């Protein structure tokens, strides 16, 4: 994952990468999704969330898949401008995904902090 060509600053506990952004800044983000062998992702959304507890408040959605993703690496290019005024001070790049193999499974979570 990178934003504007730069790597993330890792948190002390290595839980989530942090990117320092500024109000009004245009972000060009690259996210690589790795799908394990014998798996298939049937639903995937990438977007901006306001908290880490319930990433399904995703708004805006920056990317989604129209066809299942098979095993391997899949790169997504995302573009977004940080709002001039924002509350809270940190926003999050988040994902929500699902699969139908072998049984339906899914998850939603923040994957990076966008901190001012």
ZANURO-772776 format. One line per field, with one value per residue: residue number from 1; residue in one letter; x, y, z of N, C-alpha, C in turn. Coordinates in Angstrom, 3 decimals, m for minus. Layout:
BEGIN
seq = [NUM ...] $
type = [A ...] $
n.x = [X ...] $
n.y = [Y ...] $
n.z = [Z ...] $
ca.x = [X ...] $
ca.y = [Y ...] $
ca.z = [Z ...] $
c.x = [X ...] $
c.y = [Y ...] $
c.z = [Z ...] $
This chain:
BEGIN
seq = [1 2 3 4 5 6 7 8 9 10 11 12 13 14 15 16 17 18 19 20 21 22 23 24 25 26 27 28 29 30 31 32 33 34 35 36 37 38 39 40 41 42 43 44 45 46 47 48 49 50 51 52 53 54 55 56 57 58 59 60 61 62 63 64 65 66 67 68 69 70 71 72 73 74 75 76 77 78 79 80 81 82 83 84 85 86 87 88 89 90 91 92 93 94 95 96 97 98 99 100 101 102 103 104 105 106 107 108 109 110 111 112 113 114 115 116] $
type = [X X X X X X X X X X X X X X X X X X X X X X X X X X X X X X X X X X X X X X X X X X X X X X X X X X X X X X X X X X X X X X X X X X X X X X X X X X X X X X X X X X X X X X X X X X X X X X X X X X X X X X X X X X X X X X X X X X X X] $
n.x = [0.843 0.509 0.583 0.406 2.853 4.463 5.619 3.931 3.962 4.766 2.799 3.656 2.854 2.550 0.047 m1.586 m0.930 0.040 m0.727 0.249 m1.706 m3.063 m5.588 m7.541 m5.671 m4.794 m5.058 m3.334 m3.683 m2.384 m3.376 m2.758 m4.335 m4.200 m5.150 m5.588 m4.415 m6.743 m8.906 m11.553 m12.562 m15.604 m16.901 m15.848 m14.961 m13.403 m12.709 m13.363 m13.573 m15.025 m14.428 m12.885 m14.349 m16.694 m16.486 m18.335 m19.465 m18.603 m17.809 m16.652 m17.122 m14.396 m13.499 m14.665 m15.356 m16.446 m16.425 m15.584 m12.552 m9.794 m7.255 m4.165 m2.339 m3.906 m4.103 m5.191 m5.943 m6.553 m8.231 m8.604 m9.699 m8.748 m11.075 m11.604 m12.590 m12.908 m14.191 m13.925 m10.452 m8.862 m9.190 m10.030 m8.696 m10.527 m11.787 m14.148 m15.116 m16.069 m16.622 m17.597 m16.642 m15.190 m17.517 m19.841 m18.098 m16.945 m15.620 m15.018 m12.999 m10.749 m7.839 m5.788 m4.600 m5.548 m4.159 m4.235] $
n.y = [m1.155 2.205 5.798 8.618 7.860 7.377 5.418 4.021 5.197 3.091 2.093 2.017 m0.415 m1.910 m2.360 m0.954 0.750 4.217 7.194 10.464 13.164 16.137 18.690 19.146 17.944 16.027 12.632 9.892 6.635 3.342 0.077 m3.233 m6.254 m9.422 m12.558 m15.683 m18.960 m21.234 m19.744 m17.341 m14.123 m12.671 m10.328 m7.034 m3.997 m0.838 2.015 5.163 5.575 6.648 5.636 2.925 0.968 0.305 m0.213 m0.216 2.199 3.303 5.928 8.078 5.278 4.019 2.069 m0.972 m4.434 m5.977 m8.472 m11.784 m12.090 m13.999 m16.308 m14.746 m11.630 m8.464 m5.253 m2.067 1.193 4.181 7.313 10.326 13.272 14.870 16.117 19.655 20.581 18.551 16.088 13.272 14.008 12.028 9.883 6.831 4.414 1.865 m1.518 m3.847 m7.124 m10.224 m13.758 m16.745 m19.254 m21.897 m21.783 m19.126 m16.211 m13.206 m9.891 m6.730 m3.919 m1.364 m0.447 1.350 4.358 7.685 10.374 13.684] $
n.z = [0.000 m0.803 m0.625 m2.561 m3.605 m1.418 1.396 4.270 7.689 10.231 12.976 16.471 17.570 15.342 14.193 12.326 9.334 9.088 7.414 6.881 6.181 4.576 4.899 1.989 0.367 m2.484 m2.901 m4.211 m4.278 m3.898 m3.657 m2.896 m3.197 m1.922 m2.851 m1.490 m2.567 m3.946 m3.169 m3.587 m4.066 m3.904 m3.439 m2.991 m1.562 m1.420 0.477 2.196 5.680 8.803 11.291 13.163 14.305 13.018 9.999 7.943 7.458 5.183 3.118 0.891 m1.399 m3.005 m4.742 m6.213 m6.885 m9.880 m10.886 m9.727 m7.810 m8.451 m7.186 m6.322 m6.833 m6.834 m8.029 m7.063 m8.034 m6.433 m6.069 m4.310 m2.637 0.306 2.600 3.136 5.585 8.327 10.490 12.372 13.416 12.325 9.560 7.849 5.602 4.329 4.052 2.773 2.383 0.791 0.388 m1.308 m0.954 0.942 2.337 2.883 3.760 5.261 5.829 7.389 7.749 8.945 7.126 6.981 8.534 8.013 8.886 10.216] $
ca.x = [0.000 1.222 m0.220 1.240 4.165 5.227 5.210 3.280 4.700 4.159 2.493 4.551 2.404 2.476 m1.308 m2.167 m0.073 m0.478 m0.299 m0.027 m2.326 m3.444 m6.877 m7.486 m4.649 m5.254 m4.351 m3.287 m3.397 m2.248 m3.649 m2.634 m5.132 m3.688 m6.151 m4.883 m4.704 m8.011 m9.925 m12.138 m13.262 m16.759 m17.316 m14.766 m15.103 m12.365 m13.210 m12.997 m14.464 m14.817 m13.971 m12.405 m15.267 m17.751 m16.074 m19.381 m19.904 m17.756 m18.327 m17.098 m16.546 m13.449 m13.354 m15.375 m15.149 m17.636 m16.263 m14.790 m11.095 m9.224 m5.992 m3.104 m2.302 m4.752 m3.743 m6.242 m5.528 m7.634 m8.015 m9.527 m9.216 m9.062 m11.951 m11.017 m13.026 m13.269 m14.306 m12.834 m9.154 m8.343 m10.096 m9.421 m8.903 m11.106 m12.204 m15.179 m15.008 m16.800 m16.326 m18.597 m15.959 m16.143 m18.786 m19.807 m17.281 m16.682 m15.068 m14.888 m12.081 m9.854 m6.539 m4.775 m5.025 m5.254 m4.091 m3.814] $
ca.y = [0.000 3.475 6.985 9.629 7.278 7.199 4.338 4.388 5.157 2.021 2.365 1.325 m1.784 m2.518 m2.805 m0.340 1.813 5.576 8.155 11.834 13.877 17.513 19.086 19.556 17.201 14.996 11.379 8.830 5.475 2.027 m0.993 m4.566 m7.263 m10.769 m13.610 m16.962 m20.074 m21.943 m18.823 m16.448 m13.001 m12.356 m8.951 m6.237 m2.546 m0.049 3.375 5.972 5.398 7.603 4.975 1.553 0.024 m0.095 0.289 m0.196 3.568 3.703 6.990 7.437 4.024 4.405 0.968 m2.215 m5.404 m6.371 m9.905 m12.400 m12.061 m15.326 m16.321 m13.896 m10.231 m7.563 m3.882 m1.060 2.592 4.968 8.758 10.984 14.525 15.003 17.275 20.849 20.509 17.173 15.613 13.458 14.393 10.903 9.064 5.526 3.666 0.624 m2.518 m4.819 m8.169 m11.465 m14.883 m17.805 m20.538 m22.977 m21.308 m17.660 m15.552 m11.822 m9.064 m5.305 m3.327 m0.313 m0.991 2.395 5.605 8.914 11.293 15.061] $
ca.z = [0.000 m0.790 m0.900 m3.217 m3.836 m0.192 2.287 5.527 8.948 11.012 14.387 17.389 17.794 14.014 13.894 11.137 8.808 9.188 6.407 7.308 5.071 4.889 4.321 0.591 m0.371 m3.416 m2.622 m5.196 m3.442 m4.516 m2.693 m3.480 m2.497 m2.189 m2.669 m1.326 m3.463 m3.723 m2.655 m4.575 m3.444 m4.756 m3.139 m2.421 m1.627 m0.763 0.617 3.347 6.840 9.896 12.511 12.969 14.940 12.092 8.694 6.930 7.211 4.067 2.266 m0.337 m1.871 m4.045 m5.706 m5.934 m7.968 m10.635 m11.135 m8.656 m7.868 m8.255 m6.451 m6.843 m6.408 m7.621 m7.669 m7.241 m7.963 m5.852 m6.063 m3.395 m2.049 1.729 2.795 3.771 6.983 8.624 11.859 13.315 12.872 11.544 8.755 7.611 4.378 4.837 3.083 3.120 1.363 1.023 m0.493 m1.225 m0.961 0.735 2.890 2.863 4.765 4.916 6.895 7.117 8.715 8.490 6.747 7.139 9.160 7.293 10.032 9.912] $
c.x = [0.899 0.232 0.730 2.687 4.981 4.720 4.559 4.290 4.015 3.950 3.442 4.157 2.190 1.071 m1.859 m1.226 m0.769 0.127 m0.693 m0.495 m2.760 m4.796 m6.693 m6.482 m5.291 m4.402 m4.464 m2.796 m3.294 m2.434 m3.543 m3.404 m4.601 m4.760 m5.412 m5.302 m5.977 m9.078 m10.424 m12.907 m14.394 m17.275 m16.135 m15.081 m13.930 m12.875 m12.732 m14.048 m14.086 m14.327 m13.515 m13.367 m16.342 m17.420 m17.174 m19.997 m19.119 m18.449 m17.216 m16.494 m15.673 m13.248 m14.199 m15.142 m16.487 m17.627 m15.445 m13.289 m10.589 m7.890 m4.953 m3.210 m3.115 m4.493 m4.873 m5.622 m6.718 m7.250 m9.061 m8.891 m9.683 m9.951 m11.223 m11.350 m13.418 m13.276 m14.627 m11.516 m8.553 m9.488 m9.346 m9.694 m9.395 m11.531 m13.338 m15.132 m15.824 m16.400 m17.418 m17.954 m15.203 m17.500 m18.722 m19.051 m17.097 m16.121 m15.063 m13.959 m11.300 m8.506 m5.429 m5.423 m4.608 m5.304 m3.637 m2.798] $
c.y = [1.231 4.603 8.060 9.156 7.005 6.053 4.886 4.433 4.092 2.455 1.555 m0.121 m2.532 m2.970 m2.229 0.750 3.169 6.438 9.532 12.621 15.267 17.831 19.613 18.793 16.139 13.752 10.434 7.605 4.207 0.984 m2.315 m5.543 m8.626 m11.793 m14.942 m18.000 m20.782 m21.051 m17.964 m15.365 m12.599 m10.939 m8.236 m4.765 m1.940 1.379 4.053 5.787 6.400 6.945 3.568 0.528 m0.487 0.429 0.308 1.185 4.165 4.755 8.009 6.049 4.384 3.330 m0.207 m3.145 m5.765 m7.865 m10.493 m12.255 m13.458 m15.191 m15.450 m12.485 m9.379 m6.145 m2.928 0.320 3.421 6.447 9.394 12.267 14.600 16.240 18.434 20.884 19.074 16.921 14.137 13.802 13.275 10.252 7.782 5.046 2.306 m0.285 m3.349 m5.863 m9.392 m12.518 m15.929 m19.189 m20.753 m22.658 m19.782 m17.085 m14.109 m11.071 m7.616 m4.732 m2.197 m0.938 0.057 3.625 6.765 10.028 12.671 15.527] $
c.z = [0.000 m1.073 m1.404 m3.341 m2.587 0.650 3.544 6.654 9.794 12.451 15.256 17.625 16.476 13.617 12.598 10.633 8.899 8.088 6.894 6.090 5.538 4.258 2.896 m0.249 m1.262 m3.175 m3.808 m4.439 m4.288 m3.422 m3.440 m2.592 m2.902 m1.857 m2.582 m2.375 m3.015 m3.098 m3.811 m3.820 m4.390 m4.546 m2.514 m2.635 m0.884 m0.681 1.878 4.444 7.919 11.182 12.195 13.525 13.994 10.708 7.637 6.751 6.040 3.190 2.060 m0.521 m3.062 m5.100 m5.249 m7.108 m8.599 m10.943 m9.993 m8.899 m7.555 m7.508 m7.145 m6.310 m7.373 m7.126 m8.014 m7.098 m7.509 m5.858 m5.162 m2.876 m0.599 1.892 3.490 5.260 7.258 10.109 11.756 12.609 12.020 10.785 8.441 6.196 4.843 3.687 3.658 2.014 1.759 0.007 m0.317 m1.175 0.329 1.348 2.895 4.058 4.320 6.100 6.440 8.178 8.085 8.173 6.834 7.792 8.256 8.330 9.591 10.935] $
